[in-house]
Amino acid sequence: MPTLPRRPPALPAILLALLLIFGTAPAWARADADPTTPAATPAQTLQQLGDQLDAVKAALKNAQKDKTGAPLADLRTSAMQVQDQARQLADSLAPQMTALQAQITVLGPPPAKGAPPEAPEVAAQRRQLDKAQASLNAQIVQAKSLNLDALQLVAQITGLRNDQFQARLAARTDTPLGHAFWVDQAHALPNDLARFRRLAARWAEAWGDAWQPPNRQPLLLCLAAAALLLAGGRPVLQRLWRFVATRRLPDGRLRRSATALAMALSTTLVIGLAAQLVRLGIDWNDTLDADLDAMAASAVRAFCFAALMAGLGSALLSARRASWRLLPLSDIAARRLRQFPWLLGGVALLVGLTERVIRSIGSSLPATVLLHALLALLVSALIGMLLVHLRRARREADATGDIQARRPLWVGLLSFTAATGVALCWLAVCLGFVALAFFVAVQMLWTGLVAAGLYLLLQLVRDLFETLLSPQGRSGAHLQAGFDLAPGTLEQAATVLTGITRVLLALAALALVLVPFNAGPTELAQRALQLFSGHTLGQLTIDPGTVLGAIAVFVLGLVALRMLKRWLGEQLLPKTAMDPGMRDSLVTLLGYLGGVLVFALALAALNVSLQSIAWIASALSVGIGFGLQAVVQNFISGLILLVERPVKVGDWVSLSSEVEGDIRRINVRATEIQLWDRSTVIVPNSQLITQNVRNVTHASAQGRVRILLPMPLDTDAARARQLMLDALKAHPSTLGTPPPVVRLDNVNASSMTFSITSYVRSPRDVGAVKSDILFDILARLREAQLPLSTPQSMVVRTLGPLGEDSPAVPFQAS
């Protein structure tokens, strides 16, 4: 048995083939794509960029002259690379120019005429600095000139591409309804058949070489593996995913959308791997030449595209399991449309393979026009049948009384666009605009694929963030415990992240849809970078990459600071002898200092200079002078409270007759005080510094119960005092040291007043203990028949008559 030649691992090649769906840049564009190397000087880099720009100009001239050479898209990409590298080089040389200018400023101006000459060392250094400044200035000017030339070249290439695109779509041939069209086909058919037979013969020869004994076994193994994948790959992968999803994903919408994505990817993976295995089996020992291998690679990409279309459509329809369906369709509509994803995928595969065969055999213009016309009619007819079946399904569902969800607006717009595209294809073919019809048909396929993928990803992103950041979920509970987040904060974060991600996905989908219009994702991204780059705010240059880096530094710094504060507050400081208030003050101070440090690091990542910081500080000082005095005053007062600690977290303070309670938190601007009724008062920090504050627990944590009790003058004072002392000592919260005291505080014409004083462990217990002691004292006084007031009596006296005719007048006195 002959030994098989050693081959590189096939799995990396297979995965790479799945990723490389679009063609790579040609060799001339890849060569010197990045001329800068770590060892290259700025002068060498400028020379290489200039040579590369000249090569692009020469290639563009050849392409305009004889319509051959590199495609305009590749030329434009190379010109944009030169422009981007020239701009980066000019930006990197600017700080060096600033440093040289600063050194020249330190030396001062040269001596005037008639003045004593400067030292030889200073003169030599001045000449060296002037020479370096002149050379650096020339390099910056050259880099800016290359940047401008590249931009102009990009604009020129873009105009040419637009002109070619419009001319291709506006080209008109003989209509298929006329006699001349078919006459041209009859004349060109023999040559096209001969070219096709030569291509078929080359493939037959390659198949025969692959079937020879040295290559037969690998071919059989690859074909067997591909057959096994096609027969059972999708069910196995989908069952494996369901097994994992039921155990790892919570029951809900996330499991449904993730399952739809897994179904689409499994279909693409199985069919793409099977196609790649067939290609590897045929080309196991480099049996295929360069042209046939390129055709095989194009066929693999076409199979991947068709499989992705079929997989996405089947996953979104989910005709067999209505509970997994993502699209707002009825069961009747899903069953009617079940075969259309595979039919559309098959048509897309046919389009891709036909285009590759046309390019390989050099088909004549009449044959190319005929094939494009047939493919346009086939694609548009299939899409039209899909729309008809969808409309009939809705009517059938209405007739059977099936309640259907209201059709979203985007579904109606998409259906109307598809119907317009179908009508335009047929009309354009009948009028002879075959290129326009073929473009519209292919664009409908491509737009449908992008729209289906976008819809699936939008659903997945929404369900993913809602599940991960749900306050009732496992991950949400971990986030609340780890970062002390409120449930509402998690819900808001989920909404914000979902919105941002959906916008980014929509922009990416728009870029993909615009690919056939000579505006691909790379070009749109470069245009966006150019639009937002180069702007300045004072001395600060705004660059998207720098801004994103500064945001990343700020977010990561805040996360690290939160983790450090949590570690200090929950693990390290509780093991020390510090009281809780001191621990809280240290953690808060660390938060302030860490926040300032993180902000400084973000400014450094933003390349903010000291002058910019001074400018910002001056602007802030003006703002403080106009309206931020109270805010700054409270902020400084908060720092004083945390450092000097006249009051701390846990103290019982009293600011007025209405504000008395526990300090719960000292924030940057204000302090939270919890009153006896569990309500919270927000007090500005400056009031705790500038006003009189009574801190009951500052020196001692004991609370004092003081009661003033008036009694009649005829009360037995000694007996009443003893009853009151017995009531104080009988309460379990009364401290023995200092002992309770009952004093006679005041005596007036109608009553005597007793002052009752006792001490408890905490000021927070004063109210409850005072109430209990009063209830006990009143009960003891009532039992001892000692009243708290003197009962009032009324005396009625009748005065005698004042005269003969005057009646008697009663006089009342109490």
C-alpha positions, 0 to 999 in steps of 0.5 A, a space after each residue: 500500500 503506497 504511503 500518502 504524502 504528508 499534508 498540512 492539517 486540514 482543519 485550519 484550512 477548512 476554518 480559514 475557507 469558511 471565514 474567507 467568504 469574500 475575495 482577498 486583495 490582489 498580489 500587487 495591492 498586498 505587496 508593500 501594504 504596510 511599508 513602515 517597519 520598526 527600523 524605518 526612518 521617517 524619510 524612508 517611510 515617506 519614500 516608500 509611501 510616495 512610491 506606492 502612491 505612484 504605483 497606484 497612479 500608474 495602475 489607474 492610468 492602465 486601467 483607464 487606457 485598456 480596461 485591464 489591470 487591477 480593479 478600481 476597488 483595490 486601487 482605492 483601498 491602496 490609496 486610502 492606506 497611503 493616505 491614512 499612513 501619511 496622516 499618522 506619520 504627520 501626527 507622530 512628527 508633530 510632538 517632535 517639532 514641539 519639543 524642538 521648538 521648546 529647546 530653541 525657545 530655551 536657548 533664546 534668540 540669537 545675539 543681535 548685531 554688535 552684541 557679544 557673541 554667544 558661547 561656541 557650544 551654544 552656537 553649535 547647539 543652535 545650528 544643530 537644532 535649526 537643522 533638525 527643525 528644518 529637516 523635520 518641518 520638510 518631512 511634515 510638509 511632505 507627509 501632508 502633501 502625500 495625504 492631500 494627493 492620496 485624498 485627491 486620488 481617492 476622490 478620482 477613483 470614486 468618481 470613476 467607479 460611480 461612472 462605471 457602475 452607472 454605465 453598467 446599469 444603464 447599458 441596454 441590449 436587444 430585448 429577449 422579445 425581439 428576433 435580433 437577440 436570439 440571432 446573436 445567441 445562435 451565432 455565439 452559441 458554438 464558440 461558447 459551447 466549445 469553451 465550456 467543453 474545454 472547461 469540462 474536459 479540464 475538470 474531467 482530467 482533474 477528477 481522473 488524476 484525483 481518482 488515481 491510486 495515490 489520491 484515491 484513498 484521500 478522495 474517498 475519505 473526504 467524500 465519505 466524510 462529506 456525505 456523513 456530514 450532509 446526512 447527519 451533521 445538522 441533526 447531531 449539532 442541533 441536538 447537542 446544542 439543545 442539550 447544552 441550552 437546556 442546562 446552561 441557558 435559562 428558560 425564556 426568550 434567550 434560549 429561543 433566539 440562541 437556538 435559532 442562531 445555532 440552527 443557522 450556523 450549524 447549517 452553514 458549518 455542515 454544508 461549508 465543511 462538506 464542500 471544503 472536504 470535497 475540494 480538499 479531496 480533489 486537490 489533495 496533491 495539488 491536482 488542480 491548477 491555479 484557475 481550477 483551484 480558484 474556481 473551487 474556492 469560489 464554489 466553496 464560498 458560494 455553498 457557504 453563502 447559500 447554506 447561510 441563507 437557507 439556515 437563516 430562513 429555516 431558523 426564523 420560520 421554524 415551521 415545525 416548532 411554533 414556540 421557537 419561531 422569531 418571525 411574527 408569522 402564523 403556523 399556516 404561513 410558516 408551513 407554506 414558506 418552509 421550502 423557500 429558504 432552501 430554494 432561495 439558497 439553491 438559486 443563490 448557489 446557481 448564481 454564484 457558480 454561473 458567474 464563476 463559470 462565465 468568468 473562467 471560460 470568457 463567455 461571449 457577451 450574448 451568452 452572458 446577457 442570456 444567462 443574466 436574464 434567465 437568472 434575474 427572471 428565476 430569482 425574481 419569480 421565486 421571490 414573487 412566488 414567496 410573496 404570493 404564498 405569504 399573501 395567501 397564507 394571511 387570507 387563509 388564516 383570516 378565513 379560518 379565524 386564526 388570530 394573527 399579530 399585527 404586521 410590523 411596519 418594517 415587514 410591510 416596507 420590506 414586502 413592498 420593496 421586494 414586490 417592486 424589485 420583482 416588477 422592475 426585474 421583469 420590466 427591465 428584462 423585457 426592455 433590454 436592461 438585463 444588467 439592471 435586472 440582474 443587479 436588482 435580483 442579486 441585490 434582493 438576495 443579498 439584502 434579504 440575507 442581511 435583513 434576516 441576519 440583522 433581525 436574528 441578531 437584534 433579537 439575540 442582543 435584546 434577549 442576551 442583555 435582558 437575561 444577563 442584567 435581569 435583577 431576578 437572574 443569577 448574573 444580575 444577582 451577582 452584579 448587585 452583590 458585587 458592585 452594590 447596584 440597584 435593580 433599576 440600575 441593571 434594567 437601565 444598563 440593559 436598555 442602554 446596552 441593547 440600544 447601543 448594540 442595535 444601532 451598531 448592528 443596524 449601521 453594520 447591516 447598512 454598510 453590508 447592503 451598500 457593498 454592491 453600490 461601491 460603498 463597502 464596510 471598509 470604505 464606510 469605516 474609513 470615511 467615518 474615521 476621516 469625518 471624526 478625525 482631525 478636529 481640535 478643541 483648543 490644543 486637544 486633537 480629537 481622534 476616535 481611537 484615542 477617545 475610545 481608548 480614554 473611555 476604556 481606561 476610565 471604565 476599567 479604572 472605575 471597575 478596578 476602584 470599585 473592586 478595591 473599595 469592596 475588598 477594603 470594606 468587606 475583607 481587610 478593614 473589618 479585621 482591624 481595630 477601627 470602628 465602623 465610622 472610621 472604616 467607612 471614612 477611609 473607604 470614601 476617601 479612597 474612592 475620592 482619591 481613586 476617582 481623581 486618579 482614574 480621571 487623570 489617567 483618562 485625560 492622559 490616555 486622551 493626550 491632554 496636555 498641561 495647557 489643556 488641563 490649565 484651560 479646563 481649570 480656568 473654565 471651571 473656576 469661572 463656572 465656580 465663580 458664577 454658580 458652583 460656589 455652594 457645590 464646591 463648599 459642600 465638597 470641601 466640607 465633606 472632605 473635612 468631615 471625613 478627615 477631621 471626623 467631628 461627626 461620623 457614620 453612626 453618630 447621633 446628632 442634632 441640628 435643630 429641634 426637627 433634625 435629630 437622628 443617626 448619620 447613615 452616609 457622608 456623601 460628596 455633597 450632603 450627609 444623610 441623617 435618619 430620623 426616629 420615624 425612619 425618614 431621611 433628611 439630606 443635610 448639606 455638608 457645609 451646615 455640619 461645619 459652619 453651624 452648631 451641631 450637637 453630637 450626642 455620641 461623640 464622647 459617650 454613647 450613653 443616652 439620658 432620660 429626663 422627665 419633668 413631672 409637676 405635682 400638687 403642693 400638698 403631695 408627700 414629696 418624700 414618698 413621691 420621690 421614692 416611688 419615682 426612684 423605684 420606677 427608674 430602678 425597676 426598668 431593665 435599661 436604666 444604668 446603675 452608673 451613673 445612678 438615677 436621680 430624682 430632684 425637686 426642681 421647682 416650687 411655685 404657688 400652685 405646684 412642685 416640679 420633680 426632675 427625674 434623670 436616668 441613663 441608658 446605653 444608647 441615645 437611640 433608646 431614650 424615647 422608648 425608655 422614657 415612655 415606659 418609665 412614665 407609664 410605670 410612674 403613673 401606675 405607681 402614683 395612682 396605686 399610692 393615691 398621689 394625684 398629679 393635680 389638685 381637684 377644683 371646687 366651686 362655692 356659690 354664695 347668694 348676696 342680700 338685696 342691695 335695694 328695695 326693688 333690686 333682686 337677689 344676685 348670686 355670686 359664684 367663686 371657685 
